[in-house]
């Protein structure tokens, strides 16, 4: 009720205004006070002018709660001011609904308040349903994310806007509450996490928890109420920690940080029951980074550490700027307390994330004047990836589904990718946890990732579906452009929207028959690279007793026999098979002799000129040794051939046989390829396949 009374008070103040034209209106004094706490020298005149425009333009508009509409932009601006947002963000926040809901135009905002404020207001302005229909919501988020790519303050305002709307959601119909809560859960909360704005994220989580899981929320609330009714054992433990740190001469502030509702619920679900110290954690704030480790040393010396709970996010920050030491210890009575140790600056960034970093467009001089703090975080890797794949999302539904899926990946890994060919160049790839070699290929090469034929992790060949780990050293083996392409199975390996959208687009661009052939293609062995490829084409000519005088003889679908895999300029002969198709064999294939002896009629066929390449199967006979398969595959890739299928038979008397089905850009390259394979140490013969596999 106190929050409602506060909103009503703000509304009355907004309508009454101030007695002096140049004085700060009473309604924004609380905003100004919070703003001065973080920015003592801020010029508040622009806030006064923004408020006057917002109040006059929204005058007469009411919220569903019955409050004057101006209470909403005021509440959103106060949220941002308390988190330390700079003046431009607060100005745009006061005006964020004017262009959408009043007669104020974007040009007016630009003329009165400048380009930056105009950009931020435009970034959070929704697209009209009358123009976009059901696509309005996903396309609004797409527009907002693109704007965030240039200025993260756009999303800061949106998050604060959603938080205040969630606080006042009770006036909506239950079905609308649930719909808004689900979008908040799937999109806004993950964005708050990725931007490091924990203060907004945790409250949004609790508000969504209350709407979507009311029974669990009520039980959790009762557990917290019962805990708060008695003494908190963490208070006694905190005092013990203070004494230890005082004795060690470490200046530190020791606080009890209560868990929010959803956090308590998660602990309960994980452990099955809650201990007396599970309702909060100790937060220890110090001045310098070195003090964090000094505190850690004292805690682990004077108490019994729970080493499985230790994490160092100072040496290795999270991808959302978060830094802190996490640990846990047991006191002499066996009570286990979880602890967060961080500097005060780390704490400010942990709570406010990108909001605490201020204006991303400040000059280096402005940065130095602000104490040398980092002003412009390099655009996060996840945002770069999101902006890239969204530009290729073909429709709003695909974008919306992929966005939710992408944001569900809550961890990021770093992979070091070495370019093929011995150039020595190493690219640093930032990928979501769970990404595979396929994802890395598209992250590194974009649509050219279609040419992936293999991958090596730490020098060893690995399947394309291998899940990568943080810090992996990866080499991607690529075929010549156009010589290979993804198979439908790649969709099972792809975890990122960038890869999935590109693969689907490639598959959709192919004829249905080609897709069916790709789907039927066997998966490669675990230690062999996989690749797709264009099929060779050969034309069949049926013999007539009296050939007709035609410029192009009648044709039939032709496929190449797998038993001998002919390539130009091999002499070939065809046999009719069921369905009206023709299978082409090399003339010296054993199958030809057997089928001719059985009375099967041959069908003359000839090669058709084509730049689609050719397919061939080779046997490589070799002595067994480590890394032989990797070296052979690398030699094949260096010659521009794509590996369609690879198989290694078990060694016999230290000898091993490799079977490769390869796609060559030009059949004339085959002799050079076979010589290159024979040059691999340990390989003593490479021959064409002439297996007798029975009837075609």
LINKA-V106197 format. One record per pair of residues at least 24 apart in sequence whose ideal C-beta (glycine too) atoms are under 10 Angstrom apart, sorted by the first residue. I is the first residue (numbers start at 1). J is the second residue. Records with the same first field share a line. If there is no record, write none. Layout:
I=J + J
//
This chain:
3=75 + 167 + 168
4=65 + 66 + 67 + 168
6=30 + 71 + 75 + 78
7=63 + 65 + 66 + 67 + 68 + 71 + 72 + 74 + 75 + 164 + 167 + 168
8=65 + 66 + 67 + 68 + 71
9=71
10=67 + 68 + 70 + 71 + 72 + 74 + 75 + 78
11=62 + 63 + 66 + 67 + 68 + 69 + 70 + 71 + 72 + 74
12=67 + 68 + 71
13=55 + 68 + 70 + 71 + 74
14=51 + 54 + 55 + 58 + 59 + 67 + 68 + 69 + 70 + 71 + 73 + 74
15=55 + 59 + 60 + 68 + 70
17=51 + 52 + 55 + 56
18=48 + 51 + 52
21=48 + 52
22=48
23=48
24=48 + 51
25=51 + 52 + 55
27=51 + 55 + 70 + 71 + 74
28=52 + 54 + 55 + 74 + 77 + 78 + 81 + 90 + 94
30=74 + 77 + 78 + 81 + 82
31=74 + 75 + 77 + 78 + 79 + 80 + 81 + 82 + 90 + 93 + 94
32=81 + 90
33=78 + 81 + 82
34=77 + 78 + 79 + 80 + 81 + 82 + 83 + 84 + 85 + 90
35=77 + 78 + 80 + 81 + 82 + 84 + 85 + 86 + 87 + 90
36=81
37=81 + 82 + 84
38=81 + 82 + 83 + 84 + 85 + 86 + 348 + 352 + 356 + 358
39=81 + 84 + 85 + 86 + 87 + 90 + 358 + 370
41=369
42=81 + 86 + 87 + 90
43=87
44=87 + 90
45=87
46=87 + 88 + 90 + 91 + 94 + 112 + 113 + 114 + 117
47=77 + 81 + 87 + 90 + 91 + 93 + 94
48=94
49=91 + 94 + 95 + 112 + 113
50=77 + 87 + 90 + 91 + 92 + 93 + 94 + 95 + 98 + 109 + 112 + 113 + 117
51=77 + 90 + 91 + 94 + 95
52=94
53=94 + 95 + 98 + 102 + 104 + 108 + 109 + 112 + 113
54=91 + 93 + 94 + 95 + 96 + 97 + 98 + 102 + 104
55=94
56=98 + 102 + 104
57=95 + 97 + 98 + 99 + 101 + 102 + 103 + 104 + 108
58=97 + 98 + 101 + 102 + 104
59=102
60=102
61=97 + 101 + 102
63=165 + 168 + 171
64=168 + 169 + 170 + 171 + 172 + 173
65=168 + 169 + 170 + 171 + 172
66=171
67=168 + 171
69=97 + 101 + 102
70=94 + 97
71=164 + 168
72=96 + 97 + 101 + 161 + 164 + 165 + 168
73=97 + 98 + 157 + 161 + 164
74=164
75=160 + 161 + 163 + 164 + 165 + 167 + 168
76=124 + 157 + 158 + 159 + 160 + 161 + 162 + 163 + 164 + 165
77=157 + 160 + 164
78=160 + 164
79=156 + 157 + 159 + 160 + 161 + 163 + 164 + 167 + 199 + 200 + 203 + 355
80=153 + 156 + 157 + 159 + 160 + 161 + 163 + 200 + 352 + 355
81=160
82=160 + 199 + 351 + 352 + 355
83=156 + 159 + 160 + 197 + 199 + 200 + 348 + 351 + 352 + 353 + 355 + 356
84=348 + 349 + 351 + 352 + 355 + 356 + 357 + 358
85=153 + 156 + 157 + 160 + 352 + 354 + 355 + 356 + 358 + 359
86=153 + 355 + 357 + 358 + 359 + 362 + 370
87=117 + 358 + 359
88=113 + 114 + 116 + 117 + 119 + 120 + 151 + 153 + 358 + 359 + 361
89=116 + 117 + 120 + 151 + 152 + 153 + 154 + 156 + 157 + 160 + 355 + 358 + 359
90=117 + 157
91=116 + 117 + 120 + 121
92=116 + 117 + 118 + 119 + 120 + 121 + 122 + 123 + 124 + 151 + 153 + 154 + 156 + 157
93=117 + 120 + 121 + 124 + 153 + 156 + 157 + 160 + 161
94=121
95=120 + 121 + 124 + 157
96=120 + 121 + 122 + 123 + 124 + 125 + 154 + 157 + 158 + 160 + 161
97=121 + 124 + 125 + 126 + 161
98=125
99=124 + 125 + 126
100=124 + 125 + 126 + 127 + 128
101=125 + 126
116=151 + 153 + 359 + 361
119=147 + 150 + 151 + 153 + 154
120=147 + 151 + 153 + 154 + 156 + 157
121=154 + 157
122=147 + 154
123=147 + 148 + 150 + 151 + 153 + 154 + 155 + 157 + 158
124=148 + 153 + 154 + 155 + 156 + 157 + 158 + 160 + 161
132=396
133=396
134=396 + 397
135=395 + 396 + 397 + 399 + 400
136=396
137=179 + 183 + 187 + 396 + 400
138=183 + 187 + 393 + 395 + 396 + 397 + 398 + 399 + 400 + 401 + 403 + 404
139=396 + 399 + 400
140=396
141=183 + 187 + 188 + 191 + 390 + 396 + 399 + 400 + 403
142=386 + 387 + 390 + 391 + 393 + 396 + 399 + 400 + 403
144=191
145=187 + 191 + 383 + 386 + 387 + 390 + 399 + 403
146=386 + 387 + 390 + 391
148=191 + 195 + 354 + 379 + 383 + 386 + 387
149=379 + 383 + 384 + 386 + 387 + 388 + 390
150=360 + 361 + 379 + 387
151=359 + 360 + 361
152=195 + 353 + 354 + 355 + 357 + 360 + 376 + 377 + 379 + 380 + 383
153=354 + 355 + 357 + 358 + 359 + 360 + 361
155=188 + 191 + 192 + 194 + 195 + 197 + 354 + 355 + 383
156=192 + 195 + 197 + 200 + 352 + 353 + 354 + 355
157=355
158=188 + 191 + 192
159=184 + 188 + 189 + 191 + 192 + 195 + 197 + 199 + 200 + 201 + 204 + 353 + 354 + 355
160=192 + 197 + 200 + 355
161=188
162=187 + 188 + 189 + 191 + 192 + 200 + 204 + 207
163=188 + 192 + 197 + 199 + 200 + 201 + 203 + 204 + 207
165=207
166=203 + 204 + 206 + 207 + 208 + 210 + 211
167=203 + 204 + 207
169=207 + 208 + 210 + 211
170=210 + 211
172=211
174=211
177=210 + 211 + 212
178=208 + 211 + 212
179=211
180=207 + 208 + 211
181=207 + 208 + 209 + 210 + 211 + 212 + 213
182=208 + 211 + 212 + 404
183=208 + 400 + 404
184=208 + 211 + 212
185=209 + 211 + 212 + 404
186=400 + 403 + 404 + 405 + 407 + 408
187=400 + 403 + 404 + 407
188=407
189=262 + 407
190=382 + 403 + 404 + 406 + 407 + 408 + 409 + 410
191=382 + 383 + 386 + 403 + 407
192=320 + 353
193=318 + 319 + 320 + 322 + 353 + 407 + 410
194=318 + 319 + 320 + 321 + 353 + 354 + 380 + 382 + 383 + 386 + 407 + 409 + 410 + 412
195=320 + 321 + 352 + 353 + 354 + 355 + 357 + 377 + 380 + 382 + 383
196=317 + 318 + 319 + 320 + 321 + 322 + 323 + 349 + 350 + 351 + 352 + 353 + 354 + 355 + 356 + 357 + 377 + 380
197=320 + 321 + 349 + 350 + 351 + 352 + 353 + 354 + 355 + 356
198=260 + 320 + 322 + 349 + 350 + 351 + 352 + 353
199=350 + 351 + 352 + 353 + 355
200=351 + 352 + 353 + 355
201=260 + 320 + 351 + 353
202=259 + 260 + 261 + 262 + 263 + 351
203=260 + 261
204=262
205=260 + 261 + 262 + 263 + 265 + 266
206=260 + 261 + 262 + 263 + 264 + 265
207=261 + 262
208=262
209=260 + 261 + 262 + 263 + 265
210=261 + 262
213=262 + 265
216=261 + 262 + 265 + 268 + 269
217=261 + 262 + 265
219=265 + 268
220=259 + 260 + 261 + 262 + 263 + 264 + 265 + 266 + 267 + 268 + 274
221=261 + 264 + 265
223=261 + 264 + 265 + 268 + 274 + 278 + 279
224=258 + 259 + 260 + 261 + 264 + 265 + 274 + 279
226=279
227=258 + 264 + 274 + 276 + 278 + 279 + 280
228=258 + 279
230=276
231=276
232=256 + 258 + 276 + 277 + 279 + 280
233=275 + 276 + 277 + 279 + 280 + 331 + 333 + 335 + 337
234=258 + 276 + 277 + 278 + 279 + 280 + 281 + 282 + 335 + 337 + 338
235=280
236=331 + 333 + 335
237=277 + 282 + 303 + 329 + 330 + 331 + 333 + 335 + 336 + 337 + 339
238=280 + 282 + 283 + 284 + 337 + 339
240=302 + 303 + 331 + 332 + 337
241=282 + 284 + 295 + 298 + 299 + 302 + 303 + 329 + 331 + 337 + 339
242=284
243=302
244=295 + 298 + 299 + 301 + 302 + 303
245=284 + 286 + 291 + 294 + 295 + 298 + 299 + 302
247=298 + 302
248=294 + 295 + 297 + 298 + 301 + 302
249=294
250=284 + 286 + 287 + 291 + 292 + 294 + 295 + 297 + 298
251=285 + 286 + 287 + 288 + 291
252=284 + 285 + 286 + 287 + 291 + 292 + 294 + 295 + 298 + 341
253=283 + 284 + 285 + 286 + 287 + 344 + 347
254=282 + 283 + 284 + 285 + 295 + 339 + 341
255=280 + 281 + 282 + 283 + 284 + 285 + 340 + 347
256=280 + 281 + 282 + 283 + 337
257=281 + 282 + 283 + 284 + 338 + 339 + 340
259=338
267=338
275=335 + 336 + 337
276=335 + 336
277=328 + 330 + 331 + 335 + 336 + 337 + 338
278=336 + 337 + 338
280=337 + 338
281=326 + 328 + 337 + 338 + 339 + 340
282=327 + 328 + 329 + 337 + 338 + 339 + 340 + 341
283=324 + 339 + 340 + 341 + 342 + 347 + 350
284=324 + 325 + 327 + 339 + 340 + 341 + 342 + 347
285=340 + 341 + 342 + 343 + 344 + 345 + 346 + 347
286=341 + 342 + 343 + 344 + 346 + 347
287=343 + 344 + 345
288=343 + 344 + 345
289=314 + 315 + 323 + 325 + 342 + 343 + 345 + 346
290=343
291=341 + 342 + 343
292=323 + 324 + 325 + 341 + 342 + 343 + 346
293=325 + 341
294=341
295=325 + 327 + 339 + 341 + 342
296=325 + 326 + 327 + 339 + 341
299=325 + 327 + 328 + 329 + 337 + 339 + 341
300=327 + 329
302=329 + 331 + 332
303=327 + 328 + 329 + 330 + 331 + 332 + 336 + 337 + 339
304=328 + 329 + 330 + 331 + 332 + 334 + 336
305=329 + 330 + 339
306=330 + 336 + 337 + 338
309=336 + 338 + 339
310=339
313=340 + 342 + 346 + 350
314=341 + 342 + 343 + 346
316=414 + 470
317=346 + 349
318=350 + 410 + 411 + 412
319=380 + 381 + 382 + 410 + 411 + 412 + 413 + 414 + 430 + 432
320=349 + 350 + 353 + 354 + 377 + 380 + 382 + 410 + 412
321=346 + 349 + 350 + 352 + 353 + 354 + 356 + 357 + 374 + 377 + 380
322=346 + 349 + 350 + 353
323=347 + 349 + 350
324=349 + 350
345=371 + 373 + 374
348=373
349=373 + 374 + 377
353=377
354=380
380=412 + 430
381=412 + 413 + 414 + 428 + 429 + 430 + 431 + 432 + 443
382=406 + 407 + 409 + 412 + 430 + 431 + 432
384=430 + 443
385=412 + 429 + 430 + 431 + 432 + 439 + 442 + 443 + 496 + 497 + 498
386=496 + 497 + 498
388=442 + 443 + 446 + 496 + 497 + 498 + 501
389=442 + 443 + 496 + 497 + 498 + 499 + 500 + 501 + 502
390=497 + 498 + 501
391=501
392=446 + 447 + 497 + 498 + 501 + 502 + 504 + 505
393=497 + 501
394=501 + 504 + 505 + 508
398=497 + 500 + 501 + 504
399=497 + 501
401=497 + 500
402=496 + 497 + 498 + 500 + 501
403=497
405=432 + 495 + 496 + 497 + 500
406=432 + 495 + 496 + 497 + 498 + 500
407=432
408=432
409=433 + 434 + 435 + 495 + 496
411=470
412=470
413=467 + 468 + 469 + 470 + 471 + 472
414=468 + 469 + 470 + 471 + 472
415=439 + 440 + 443 + 444 + 457 + 468 + 469 + 470 + 471 + 472 + 473 + 474
416=471 + 472 + 473 + 474 + 475
417=441 + 443 + 444 + 445 + 455 + 468 + 472 + 473 + 474 + 475 + 476
418=456 + 473 + 474 + 475 + 476
419=444 + 445 + 475 + 476 + 478
420=454 + 456 + 475 + 476 + 477 + 478 + 634 + 637 + 638
421=475 + 478 + 637 + 638
422=638
426=473 + 474 + 475
427=474 + 476
429=468 + 472 + 474
431=468 + 470 + 472 + 495 + 496 + 498
432=495 + 496 + 497
433=467 + 468 + 469 + 470 + 495
434=467 + 468 + 495 + 496
435=467 + 468 + 469 + 493 + 494 + 495 + 496 + 498 + 499
436=462 + 463 + 464 + 465 + 466 + 467 + 468 + 490 + 492 + 493 + 494 + 495 + 496 + 499
437=462 + 463 + 464 + 465 + 466 + 467 + 468 + 472 + 474 + 475 + 476 + 477 + 493 + 529 + 530
438=463 + 464 + 465 + 466 + 476 + 486 + 489 + 490 + 491 + 492 + 493 + 494 + 495 + 496 + 499 + 500 + 502 + 503 + 530
439=464 + 467 + 468 + 493 + 494 + 495 + 496 + 497 + 498 + 499 + 500
440=464 + 466 + 468 + 472 + 474 + 476 + 496 + 499
441=474 + 476 + 477 + 478 + 486 + 490 + 494 + 498 + 499 + 502
442=486 + 490 + 494 + 496 + 497 + 498 + 499 + 500 + 501 + 502 + 503
443=496 + 498 + 499
444=474 + 476 + 478
445=476 + 478 + 481 + 502
446=498 + 502
447=498 + 501 + 502 + 503 + 505 + 506
448=478 + 481 + 502
449=476 + 478 + 486 + 490 + 494 + 498 + 499 + 502 + 503 + 506
450=478 + 479 + 481 + 482 + 483 + 484 + 485 + 486 + 490 + 502 + 503 + 505 + 506 + 531 + 532
451=476 + 477 + 478 + 479 + 480 + 481 + 482 + 483 + 484 + 485 + 486 + 531 + 532 + 642
452=476 + 477 + 478 + 479 + 484 + 485 + 486 + 490 + 529 + 530 + 531 + 532 + 642
453=477 + 478 + 479 + 480 + 483 + 484 + 524 + 528 + 529 + 530 + 531 + 532 + 533 + 633 + 636 + 637 + 641 + 642 + 643 + 644 + 662 + 663
454=478 + 479 + 524 + 527 + 528 + 529 + 530 + 531 + 630 + 633 + 634 + 636 + 637 + 642 + 643 + 646
455=529 + 530
456=529 + 627 + 630 + 633 + 634
459=627 + 630
460=527 + 626 + 627 + 629 + 630
461=525 + 526 + 527 + 528 + 529 + 627 + 629 + 630 + 631 + 632 + 633 + 634 + 646
462=526 + 527 + 528 + 529 + 630
463=493 + 523 + 524 + 525 + 526 + 527 + 528 + 529 + 530
464=489 + 490 + 493 + 494 + 523 + 524 + 528 + 529 + 530 + 531
465=489 + 490 + 492 + 493 + 494 + 495 + 523 + 526 + 530
466=493 + 526
467=493 + 495
468=495
475=630 + 634
476=529
477=529 + 531 + 630 + 633 + 634 + 636 + 637 + 638 + 642 + 643
478=531 + 637 + 642
479=529 + 531 + 532 + 533 + 636 + 637 + 640 + 641 + 642 + 643 + 662 + 663 + 665
480=613 + 637 + 639 + 640 + 641 + 642 + 663 + 664 + 665
481=665
482=533 + 534 + 611 + 612 + 613 + 642 + 665
483=531 + 532 + 533 + 534 + 612 + 613 + 640 + 641 + 642 + 663 + 664 + 665
484=529 + 530 + 531 + 532 + 533 + 534 + 613 + 641 + 642 + 643 + 644 + 663
485=509 + 510 + 514 + 518 + 531 + 532 + 533 + 534 + 642
486=518 + 530 + 531 + 532
487=515 + 517 + 518 + 519 + 520 + 521 + 522 + 523 + 524 + 530 + 531 + 532 + 533 + 644
488=515 + 516 + 518 + 519 + 520 + 521 + 532
489=518 + 519 + 521 + 522 + 523 + 524 + 530 + 532
490=518 + 530 + 532
492=523
493=530
506=532
507=532
510=534
513=557
517=559
521=644 + 645 + 661
522=644 + 645 + 647 + 661
523=645
524=643 + 644 + 645 + 646 + 647 + 661
525=629 + 645 + 646 + 647 + 648 + 659
527=629 + 630 + 633 + 646 + 648
528=629 + 633 + 643 + 645 + 646 + 647 + 648 + 658 + 659 + 660
529=629 + 630 + 633 + 636 + 637 + 642 + 643 + 644 + 645 + 646
530=642 + 643 + 644 + 645 + 646
531=637 + 641 + 642 + 643 + 644 + 645 + 646 + 661 + 662 + 663
532=642 + 644 + 663
533=612 + 613 + 614 + 615 + 641 + 642 + 643 + 644 + 661 + 662 + 663 + 664
534=610 + 611 + 612 + 613 + 614 + 615 + 642 + 663 + 665
535=559 + 560 + 612 + 613 + 614 + 615 + 663
536=560 + 565 + 566 + 567 + 568 + 584 + 607 + 608 + 610 + 612 + 613 + 614 + 615 + 616 + 663 + 664 + 667
537=607 + 608 + 609 + 610 + 612 + 614
538=566 + 568 + 572 + 574 + 582 + 584 + 605 + 606 + 607 + 608 + 610 + 614
539=574 + 582 + 584 + 605 + 606 + 607 + 608 + 610
540=572 + 574 + 575 + 576 + 581 + 582 + 583 + 584 + 603 + 604 + 605 + 606
541=574 + 582 + 603 + 604 + 605 + 606
542=574 + 576 + 582 + 603 + 604 + 605
543=601 + 602 + 603 + 604
553=604 + 606
555=582 + 605 + 608
556=580 + 581 + 582 + 603 + 605
557=581 + 582
558=582 + 583 + 584 + 603 + 605 + 608
559=583 + 584 + 696
560=584 + 585 + 586 + 614 + 615 + 616 + 617
561=585 + 586 + 589 + 591 + 592 + 691 + 693 + 696
562=615 + 617 + 645 + 661 + 689 + 691 + 693 + 696
563=589 + 590 + 591 + 592 + 617 + 689 + 690 + 691 + 692 + 693 + 694 + 696
564=588 + 589 + 590 + 591 + 592 + 616 + 617 + 688 + 689 + 690 + 691 + 692 + 693
565=589 + 614 + 615 + 616 + 617 + 618 + 661 + 662 + 688 + 689 + 690 + 691
566=605 + 607 + 614 + 615 + 616 + 667 + 688
567=607 + 613 + 614 + 615 + 616 + 617 + 662 + 664 + 666 + 667 + 668 + 669 + 670 + 688
568=606 + 607 + 608 + 609 + 610 + 614 + 666 + 667 + 668 + 670
569=607 + 667 + 668
570=607 + 614 + 616 + 667 + 670 + 688
571=606 + 607
572=604 + 605 + 606 + 607
573=602 + 603 + 604 + 605
574=601 + 602 + 603 + 604 + 605 + 606 + 696
575=600 + 601 + 602 + 603 + 605 + 695 + 696
576=600 + 601 + 602 + 603 + 696
577=603 + 695 + 696
578=696
581=696
582=696
583=695 + 696
584=696
585=690 + 696
586=688 + 689 + 690
588=688 + 690
589=689 + 690 + 691 + 692 + 693 + 696
590=690 + 691 + 692 + 693
591=690 + 691 + 692 + 693 + 694 + 695 + 696
592=696
593=692
594=692 + 694 + 695
595=695 + 696
598=695
600=695 + 696
607=667
611=665 + 666
612=663 + 665
613=640 + 641 + 642 + 662 + 663 + 664 + 665 + 666 + 667 + 669
614=662 + 663 + 664 + 665 + 666 + 667 + 668 + 669 + 670
615=642 + 644 + 645 + 661 + 662 + 663 + 664 + 667
616=641 + 644 + 660 + 661 + 662 + 663 + 664 + 667 + 670 + 673 + 674 + 688 + 689
617=644 + 645 + 659 + 660 + 661 + 662 + 688 + 689 + 690 + 691
618=658 + 659 + 660 + 661 + 662 + 670 + 673 + 674 + 677 + 686 + 687 + 688 + 689
619=649 + 657 + 658 + 659 + 660 + 685 + 686 + 687 + 688 + 689 + 690 + 691
620=646 + 648 + 656 + 657 + 658 + 659 + 660 + 674 + 677 + 678 + 680 + 682 + 683 + 684 + 685 + 686 + 687
621=655 + 656 + 657 + 658 + 678 + 682 + 683 + 684 + 685 + 686 + 687
622=648 + 651 + 654 + 655 + 656 + 657 + 658 + 677 + 678 + 680 + 681 + 682 + 683 + 684 + 685 + 686
623=651 + 653 + 654 + 655 + 656 + 681 + 682 + 683 + 684
624=648 + 650 + 651 + 652 + 653 + 654 + 655 + 656 + 682
625=651 + 654 + 656 + 681 + 682
626=682
627=681 + 682
628=656 + 658 + 680 + 681 + 682 + 683
629=656 + 658
631=677 + 680 + 681 + 682 + 683
632=658 + 660 + 676 + 677 + 680 + 682 + 683 + 686
633=658 + 660 + 680
634=680
635=673 + 675 + 676 + 677 + 678 + 679 + 680 + 683
636=660 + 662 + 664 + 673 + 676 + 677 + 680
638=673 + 676
639=664 + 665 + 669 + 670 + 672 + 673 + 674 + 675 + 676 + 677
640=664 + 665 + 666 + 669 + 672 + 673
641=665 + 669 + 670 + 673 + 676 + 677
655=682 + 684
656=682 + 683
657=685
658=683 + 686
659=689 + 691
660=686 + 689
661=689
//
